[in-house]
């Protein structure tokens, strides 16, 4: 399992991915964000699924970029989808025989020369995709059940990239404390609209542990300030039962 988050706001794009790879009882750290950049061409790729399939599809795509030119994001996404389907054709039969399911979900974001703005896509294992737009500022693949609440409450298209990163980290942190297969280090990639330049940063546990602690303390303080008047009806019944007995 993994945790990959892509966010699109008017200011730009944000990608967050954990780096934990679990194989049986072995746990290793491997990068899950692939970045491709050249003149007026900036995109990132994150995947959730079998690592071997992911690596094959990415290598095929990198090889394709040596000769092919793409001027819009959807064309690059289509091309990566073709490489995913190629890997499926080559490996699906042997994976099925081993009891493994071909399953590779992909987040692709970026901006190419003729795109009027930055784009964010979710690509399915079958090679088809959806583009994230207004009303859907983020997408999570992998372990997505624990970190969506804060994203839903905070993020919209007008959020700043700094707020997106802060919220994205807290979403990852909520997933981390609720699941034993998502953990530090995390990789972060940030793209500012029309810059054609993606910057990336790795954060280890010691870098952000104090933020996790601060967030837990802030949550407790916030609960202390929540009105309790609405609970009186319930707890008054307890007092009535106590008095009667």
Secondary structure by P-SEA (a helix, b strand, c coil): cbbbbbbbcccbbbbbbbcccccccbbbbbbcbbbbbcccccbbbbbcccaaaaaaaaaaaaaaacccccccaaaaaaaaaaaaaaaaaacaaaaaaacccbbbbbbbbbccccccbbbbbbbcccccccccccccccccccccccccccccccccccccaaaaaaaaaaaaaaaaaacccccccbbbbbbcccccbbbbbbbcccccaaaaaaaaaaaaaaaaacccccaaaaaaaaaaaaaac
